[in-house]
Amino acid sequence: MSSNKRFKPPKKIPINPGHLARLVDLYSEDEQLESIRTRRWISCLALISVLDQVRDIKSEPLFLVKGGVAMELCFGADARATQDFDAVFLNEVEDLTDTLDKAFSKSSGDFSFQPLGKPKLIPNTKSYQLEIKITFANRGWQTIKMDIATPEGSAMESDQVGSALNIQDFKLFGSNKIPCLSVRYHIAEKLHAVTLTYNGKENPRYWDLIDLLLLRDLVSDLSSVREACDDVFKVREKHSWPPELRVPSFWLEPYAELANELKLKIVDVEEAAAEIRTLIAEIEDTRQ
């Protein structure tokens, strides 16, 4: 670590939330991040560590991280910031509450987790939502919202993804390997979301273009991505594959603002959409 860095990994475990918060501030200053974002990453990694301790009879994960939080933990500051913690629960939904209770009874160093109520079904979806109060050294640290989806089709396969933030640099308990929904299914789900129409309303999800521009560089076998797309589009039964990508006029400004914030090369939404249309065509071209 260069001498001009203010953050120095502590020799001992932080003694309280104030100590950890000071370390977060120094790290964030060095990395040009907002402290609240670094704090969320640490909270998410600690949460992942207890979720990952609850496994099935084959010792496979019961929870896979997905969506914006998976993007952030994988790409760090190159990904857009998100507020929710998205995961897929790979068991029967009737077992969700008991499984979460088992996870929250596990240890993640000095972090503890208290669910604020029971998981609630999100209207018009098959996903559940839960708020979780996180304490560190028996004192308040953060509250995060967890969105829990149920599997769709074969979207149960995982990739072990390395975290952009090393939690052990803070002398905290946890792994830097994250069980995530596989990249090909992430791409398939985002292609479905960004091309969906909402009962005649314009699709608001301009941010999926940015996620897809990052994710496309992680795959080389587009035929496997096509299989995932076929699966997701068939199961969701909203529109068919290959889809048409439309760009509503109101995407122009928010896309450009976010792209500039992330220092992306492609800051024009039409150019970004053209890249994703090419990706869709290349995926479909693998069909024999």
Secondary structure, DSSP 8 states (H G I E B T S, - for coil): --TT------SS---SHHHHHHHHHHHHHHHT--HHHHHHHHHHHHHHHHHTTSB-TTS-BSEEEEHHHHHHHHHGGGS---SEEEEEE-S-GGGHHHHHHHHHTS-BTTEEEEESS--EE-TTSS-EEEEEEEEETTEEEEEEEEEEE---TTTT-EEEEE-SS-GGGGT----SEEEEE-HHHHHHHHHHHHT--BTTB----THHHHHHHHHGGG---HHHHHHHHHHHHHHH-SS-SS------GGGHHHHHHHHHHTT-S---HHHHHHHHHHHHHHHHTT--
